[in-house]
Amino acid sequence: MSHQELLVMDSVSKKYGGKDKALDGVSVSIEKGQFVSIIGSSGAGKSTMLRCVNRLIDPSEGSIKFDGKPLLSLKKRELRHARRRISMIFQHYNLVSRSTAIENVLQGRLGYKSSLAGVLGLYSEDEKMLAFETLHRLGMEDFAYRRCDQLSGGQKQRVGIARALVQEPLLMLADEPIASLDPKGSRIIMEHLRSVVDDLGIACLVNLHQVDYAIEFSDRILGLKNGKLVFDGTPNELDAKAIAYIYGTTYVKEQVNRNHYTHERVEVADVVGVAS
């Protein structure tokens, strides 16, 4: 399979005010069908990076290309078209609580609608079929007519993924999609995200606090520290020293393999510069 660049960020920075940059000269390219996790401490710039990609915020410096188009120079109509192919999954779901699961999923088609059709909720039979098929893919078909305020957190997030998928995106952005979920729900969500990347060839760029999930599910991991990209590699390359450097703290990894207990501890002082 040939490698095709889908997203290219070149020296992207974002400054909100003050002296420090929330994002500082980040350059990275994402390929079609690639699952990429972003890790780093709170405030490292993970959410800012995602919001620059879909232009919820505009970078202060740098350039972004998406599917060959210069994203930052797109005007209103062109930007709307580009955003159809960039879907977003949120930590707190961003669903309409009083609406049913299927109604929330169909909102993923609004980018393809006129304002009037969107307000009136006019969807084609093909769009309704796509919404039901997507809920089925995520094991949520039995909850299609359940109001979202009656769903569990994990079920709400699956509705959020379904809404993102009916946009027929080339790229899914996921901002801490499992931060509000218990371990069982978190694993289900990560398995679904990995599955749609593999089955549909969609690229996924996901912010995670859970390093172990990043290692297990990703093709590639990006590490942000103080707004800078300090790690870009495969899960196998993300060793204890790199993790300690990214998070600026001691990394303790404990594993139980059969009857053997291993305990690895790395001090930050030992590893400064490892991932630079």
C-alpha positions, 0 to 999 in steps of 0.5 A: 500500500502506498503511503499518502500524506493526508495532513501536513503541519509545518512549523505550527505555533499558537500563542493565546496571550502571555509569553509562552506558546501553547504550541511551539513550531510543531511539524508533523505529517499524518498518512491516510489510514494511520492511527496516531496518538498524542500524549503529554501532560495537561497543558502540553498543547494536545488540545490546541494541536487538534483545534488548529487542525480543524480550525476551531482556532487559527494558529499564530504561525505556520501552515497546515495542508489537508488533503493537498489543500492549504487549510489556513487560507480557505474561505468560508465555503471552502472551509465548510467543505474541508471540515466535512472530511475532518470529524471530531470526537469530544471528551464530553460527547457534545450530544443533544441530550434530549434527542435520540441516538439516531437524531444525534448521529444524523447531525453528522450530515449537517455539513452536507445540508443547506441551512434550511434542510438542517433546521428542518431535519430533512435527511434522505433515506440513504442518510438514514440508512447510513446512520443506522448501519453506523450505529450497528457497526458500533453495537448501538442499533438497539439504542437508536431511539433511546434519548441520549440522556438515558445512555451510559458514558460509553454508549454516548461516546459510541454515538459520538463516534457514529456521528463522526463517521457519518460525515464520511471523514478522511480524518477523525480527531478525538480529544481525550475520548476515554477520559470520562470512562471506566476501564471497560468502556475505555477499551471498547471505545479504543477498539472501535476507533482502531477498527474503523481505521483498519476497516475504512482507511480513515486516519485518526489523531487522538489525544490520550492521557493513558500511555498504555492505550497509546502503546497498544492501539497506535501505529505512531505516537507523538509526544508534546512537552511545553508545546513542542513536539519532543517525540515522534515514533512507533509504540516500540520506540516509546520506552521508559526513558522517553515517557519520563522525558515527555512527562517530566517525572519519574516513570514507573512501569510494573508488569507481571509476566507469569511468575516474574515480576519486573519493576522499572524506574527511571528518573528524569535526571537520567534521561534529559534530552532523550526525545529531543 
